[in-house]
Amino acid sequence: MSPLVKKDEKILDSAIVIFFQKGFAGARLSEIAQHAKVSKASIHYYYRSKENLFEAVMNKIIDIIFENVEVISQGNTNLFDLIDEFVSKVLNVFAIHPYLPSFILNGLNTNQQVSSIISELSEIFVSKFEREIILAEEKGLINPIDPKYLFTSILSLSAFSIINNQFYYQDSQNQSDADSNLENQKYLISSFIVHSLLKQEKVS
């Protein structure tokens, strides 16, 4: 990989951190340059403007999220396995980018690009889960639910789980505890969602 590409990616990675922490309005190119250890002129050379850099960040986030969500199993996988898999993948993405949940929450009301990402992700979720939801309803396993409501419930619980992890495990020495807690959260969120869906007579 050439030095030019490396610097380009370094700027983009730093932009992700700063934009996630401060949002579009609060982020400054000088902060991004300082974080990336490059000159502000380098940012203008590669991206021309703050708007272009933010768009590049959005495109990268779309790729990160979609490449994880797109591989969620279909076919013989039942609804409950799909929920387990989706919760796990969402939390993995949020764990790698811990400021993404707050960025999404803040951006939903202030940035059209963020809203568009969530809408696209919702449509993918519906396309993968709708058939299994209908089958589970027809079998009398679960109460009727709108797939989009299920999606927002999983996303919200996952987002606040990561925020909770950040609050309690800020010390890097506790990274193993944070990782262990993340695995516990995957189980707890998935179990909570599944048991909320199950009809009372089906709950063991």
Secondary structure, DSSP 8 states (H G I E B T S, - for coil): --HHHHHHHHHHHHHHHHHHHHHHHH--HHHHHHHHTS-HHHHHHHHSSHHHHHHHHHHHHHHHHHHHHTT---TT--HHHHHHHHHHHHHHHHHHSTTHHHHHHHHTTT-HHHHHHHHHHHHHHHHHHHHHHHHHHHTTSB----HHHHHHHHHHHHHHHHHHHHHH--SGGGHHHHHHHHHHHHHHHHHHHHHHHB-GGG--
